[in-house]
């Protein structure tokens, strides 16, 4: 019988998918709130075979707290954690992601990150527009702003180095309407107040004295290639307005082998076992985002000719295998992969 510690933040719902996966597999587990002081004591008392984690994505402060403890577990105590520190440190920190990509020569949109106001002002004077401004943290398009002119960029820099930059308050305006939000609120008051608290906390996580500005890559869609162990999935994230991120509009179909191979090679080189890789693909492949945790719009995240399935490499060739592999938002497959990785490491 395996013993698994589930590492989460202060929100009980953040670990629900891992809990369900463990229950379905009849695995003993213990929840560890990594925001508390007693996290290490609980780990030592429980003596897990390995840990699974739900990295933090609500505020940079909470992320830093979670990541530093994950570093201790994996680097100082040598306790296996899935996903691990390398996958987690670039999750929901676009500055860390930028420096990781740049230092390793991985093609991505040209990006400028600075905590120096004078340097930032000089940069926007010599930039071509539009420019994409992003907060360091922010999923589903939250914190992303298209700066169409130099005047827009000047206002953005002014705010960044004075009052700070806030992420979006409220639901994603690209994927809903006030009427639909009102219906949800009426039908589920508990859900409404929970989301209201999330929006409030997100808007209070103000980013000051740092900017991340990025080249705008013209695109009609963005590819998302997902790796979970030896299983690969892919789909197009379609654009609404200027952005594909957060649109929640998807298109399924045959995935180009070049993108599967790119993802395979990247993840093998950097030991990523759980990763969603967002790519711009035309004449060249540009890596836009890495997300070790990602959401599902539908149960299957890969379909070819309308049939759900996954891609696997067999004898050096990519093969599509029909089947349903994304149950429980892929956490069943995540747990199966973690078990395989743990057993192969012993």
C-alpha positions in Angstrom: 0.0 0.0 0.0 1.4 3.4 -1.0 1.3 6.4 1.2 0.9 9.7 -0.6 1.0 13.3 0.8 -1.0 15.8 -1.2 0.6 19.2 -1.0 -1.9 22.1 -1.4 -2.4 25.7 -0.4 -5.0 27.2 2.0 -7.9 26.4 -0.3 -9.3 22.9 0.4 -10.8 22.7 -3.1 -7.4 22.9 -4.7 -6.6 19.3 -3.8 -10.0 17.7 -4.6 -8.9 16.1 -7.9 -5.9 14.5 -6.3 -8.1 13.3 -3.4 -10.5 11.7 -5.9 -7.7 10.1 -7.8 -6.3 8.5 -4.6 -9.7 7.3 -3.5 -10.4 5.7 -6.9 -6.9 4.0 -6.7 -7.5 2.9 -3.1 -4.3 4.8 -2.0 -3.8 6.2 1.5 -3.2 9.9 1.5 -2.7 12.9 3.8 -3.5 16.5 3.0 -0.7 19.0 3.8 -1.4 22.7 3.9 1.9 24.2 2.7 0.9 27.6 3.9 1.1 26.4 7.6 4.1 26.2 9.9 3.4 22.5 10.7 3.8 21.2 7.1 7.3 19.7 7.7 6.2 18.0 11.0 3.2 16.4 9.2 5.5 15.2 6.4 7.9 13.6 8.8 5.1 12.0 10.9 3.3 10.6 7.9 6.4 9.3 6.1 4.9 9.3 2.6 6.4 7.2 -0.2 6.0 10.3 -2.4 4.1 13.6 -2.6 1.8 15.0 -5.3 1.3 18.7 -5.4 -1.1 21.4 -6.5 1.2 24.4 -7.1 -0.1 27.8 -6.1 -1.5 30.3 -8.6 -3.4 32.9 -6.7 -0.7 35.3 -5.5 3.1 35.7 -5.9 3.6 35.7 -2.1 1.8 32.4 -1.7 3.7 31.0 -4.7 7.1 31.9 -3.2 6.1 30.3 0.1 5.0 27.1 -1.6 8.0 26.9 -4.0 10.6 27.4 -1.3 9.1 24.5 0.8 9.0 22.4 -2.4 12.7 23.1 -2.9 13.4 21.9 0.6 11.5 18.7 0.1 13.0 17.8 -3.3 16.5 19.1 -2.9 17.4 18.8 0.8 15.2 15.9 1.9 15.2 14.0 -1.5 11.4 13.2 -1.2 9.9 12.6 -4.6 7.2 15.2 -5.5 5.1 15.1 -8.7 5.1 17.6 -10.3 8.5 18.6 -9.0 10.4 21.8 -8.3 11.7 22.3 -11.9 8.1 22.1 -13.3 6.7 24.3 -10.5 9.2 27.1 -10.4 8.3 28.3 -13.9 4.6 27.9 -13.3 2.7 31.2 -12.9 5.9 33.2 -12.8 6.5 34.7 -16.3 9.7 36.3 -15.2 11.3 33.0 -14.2 9.9 31.4 -17.4 11.5 34.1 -19.5 14.9 33.7 -18.0 14.7 29.9 -18.2 13.8 30.1 -21.9 16.4 32.7 -22.7 19.2 31.1 -20.8 18.6 27.8 -22.6 18.2 29.3 -26.1 14.6 28.2 -26.5 12.8 30.3 -29.2 10.1 32.5 -27.6 8.6 35.9 -28.3 11.2 38.7 -27.6 10.6 39.7 -24.0 11.8 42.5 -21.8 11.7 42.2 -17.9 13.0 45.0 -15.7 12.6 46.6 -12.3 14.4 49.7 -13.5 12.0 52.5 -14.5 14.5 54.4 -16.6 15.5 51.3 -18.5 11.8 50.5 -19.1 11.1 54.0 -20.4 14.0 53.8 -22.8 12.8 50.4 -24.0 9.3 51.6 -24.9 10.7 54.6 -26.8 12.4 52.2 -29.2 9.7 49.5 -29.4 7.5 48.5 -32.3 3.8 48.3 -31.5 1.6 46.6 -30.4 3.4 45.3 -27.4 2.0 42.7 -25.0 2.2 43.6 -21.3 1.9 40.8 -18.8 1.8 40.5 -15.0 4.2 37.8 -13.7 1.2 35.8 -12.5 -2.0 35.3 -14.3 -3.8 32.4 -16.0 -6.6 32.5 -18.6 -5.5 35.9 -19.9 -5.7 37.6 -16.5 -3.0 40.3 -16.3 -2.5 40.5 -20.1 -2.9 43.8 -21.8 -2.2 44.8 -25.5 -0.4 48.2 -25.6 -1.3 49.6 -29.0 0.8 52.8 -28.9 3.8 54.3 -27.1 1.4 56.5 -25.2 -0.4 53.3 -23.9 3.0 51.9 -22.9 4.0 55.2 -21.1 0.8 55.0 -19.0 1.5 51.4 -18.2 5.1 52.1 -17.1 3.8 55.0 -15.0 1.3 52.8 -13.2 3.7 49.9 -12.8 6.2 52.1 -10.9 3.7 54.1 -8.8 0.3 52.5 -7.9 1.1 49.1 -9.4 -0.6 46.8 -11.9 -3.7 44.9 -10.9 -5.0 41.7 -12.6 -8.6 41.4 -13.8 -11.4 41.7 -11.2 -14.3 39.4 -11.9 -14.9 36.7 -14.5 -13.3 36.4 -17.9 -15.2 38.9 -20.0 -14.3 37.1 -23.2 -16.1 33.9 -22.3 -19.3 35.0 -20.6 -21.9 37.7 -20.3 -23.5 39.5 -17.3 -26.7 37.5 -17.9 -24.9 34.2 -17.7 -23.0 35.3 -14.6 -26.2 36.4 -12.9 -27.9 33.1 -13.6 -24.9 31.2 -12.1 -25.0 33.5 -9.0 -28.7 33.0 -8.5 -28.5 29.2 -9.0 -25.5 28.8 -6.7 -25.0 31.5 -4.1 -22.2 29.5 -2.4 -20.3 29.4 -5.7 -20.9 33.1 -6.3 -19.4 34.2 -2.9 -16.5 31.8 -3.3 -15.6 33.3 -6.7 -16.1 36.8 -5.4 -13.5 36.1 -2.7 -11.1 34.8 -5.3 -11.6 37.9 -7.5 -11.0 40.2 -4.5 -7.8 38.4 -3.5 -6.6 38.4 -7.1 -7.2 42.1 -7.6 -5.4 42.9 -4.3 -2.3 41.0 -5.5 -0.8 44.2 -6.9 2.4 44.0 -8.9 4.7 47.0 -8.4 8.2 48.0 -9.7 8.6 45.4 -12.3 7.3 45.2 -15.9 7.2 42.3 -18.4 6.8 43.5 -22.0 6.7 41.1 -24.9 6.7 41.1 -28.7 3.3 40.5 -30.2 3.3 37.5 -32.4 0.4 37.7 -35.0 -1.6 34.5 -34.7 -5.1 33.1 -35.3 -4.7 30.3 -32.7 -2.2 28.9 -30.2 -1.3 25.2 -29.9 -1.4 23.5 -26.5 0.5 20.3 -26.3 0.2 18.4 -23.0 2.6 15.8 -21.7 1.6 13.6 -18.8 4.2 10.8 -18.5 4.4 9.1 -21.8 0.9 10.4 -22.9 0.7 13.4 -25.2 -2.4 15.5 -26.0 -2.9 18.5 -28.2 -5.5 21.0 -29.4 -5.8 24.6 -30.7 -6.7 27.5 -28.5 -8.6 29.8 -30.7 -8.4 33.6 -30.5 -11.0 36.0 -29.3 -10.0 39.6 -30.0 -6.1 39.8 -29.9 -5.5 36.8 -27.5 -5.9 33.0 -27.5 -5.1 32.7 -23.8 -8.3 32.6 -21.7 -10.6 32.4 -24.7 -11.8 28.9 -23.8 -12.5 28.3 -27.5 -10.9 25.1 -28.7 -10.5 23.1 -31.9 -9.5 19.5 -32.0 -7.9 17.5 -34.7 -4.6 16.0 -36.0 -1.6 17.4 -34.1 1.5 18.2 -36.2 4.3 15.8 -35.4 6.7 18.6 -35.2 4.9 20.0 -32.1 4.7 16.6 -30.5 8.5 16.1 -31.1 9.3 19.6 -29.9 7.4 19.0 -26.6 8.9 15.5 -26.2 12.5 16.8 -26.7 12.0 19.8 -24.4 10.4 17.8 -21.6 13.0 15.0 -21.8 15.9 17.5 -21.6 14.5 19.3 -18.6 12.9 16.3 -16.8 9.3 17.7 -17.2 6.8 14.9 -16.6 3.7 17.0 -16.2 3.5 20.0 -18.6 1.2 21.9 -20.9 3.3 23.6 -23.5 1.7 26.6 -25.4 3.2 27.2 -28.8 2.9 29.6 -31.7 3.5 27.7 -34.9 3.9 29.0 -38.4 7.3 29.0 -40.1 9.0 28.6 -36.7 8.0 27.2 -33.3 7.8 29.8 -30.5 7.2 28.7 -26.9 4.8 31.0 -25.2 3.9 29.4 -21.9 4.6 26.4 -19.6 1.9 25.3 -17.2 2.3 22.2 -15.0 -1.3 22.7 -13.9 -4.0 23.5 -16.4 -7.7 23.3 -16.6 -10.1 21.3 -18.8 -13.0 22.7 -20.7 -14.2 19.2 -21.7 -13.3 15.7 -20.4 -11.2 14.8 -23.5 -8.3 17.2 -24.3 -7.4 15.5 -27.6 -9.6 14.3 -30.4 -8.8 13.1 -33.9 -11.8 12.6 -36.3 -14.0 13.2 -33.4 -12.6 10.3 -31.4 -10.9 11.0 -28.0 -7.4 9.7 -27.4 -3.7 10.4 -26.9 -0.5 10.3 -28.8 2.4 8.0 -27.8 5.8 7.4 -29.3 6.2 3.8 -30.4 9.5 2.7 -31.9 10.4 6.2 -32.8 7.1 7.0 -34.5 4.1 9.0 -33.2 0.9 6.9 -32.9 -2.6 8.0 -32.0 -4.4 5.7 -29.5 -8.1 6.0 -29.2 -9.6 6.0 -25.7 -10.6 8.2 -22.7 -7.4 9.1 -20.8 -8.5 12.5 -19.2 -10.9 11.4 -16.5 -11.0 13.5 -13.4 -9.4 16.4 -15.3 -6.4 14.1 -16.1 -5.6 13.6 -12.4 -6.2 9.9 -12.6 -3.5 9.8 -15.3 -1.3 12.1 -13.3 -1.5 9.7 -10.3 -0.9 6.7 -12.5 2.2 8.5 -14.0 3.4 9.4 -10.5 3.2 5.8 -9.4 5.1 4.7 -12.4 7.8 7.3 -11.9 8.2 6.4 -8.2 8.4 2.7 -8.9 10.9 3.2 -11.7 13.1 5.3 -9.4 13.4 2.7 -6.7 
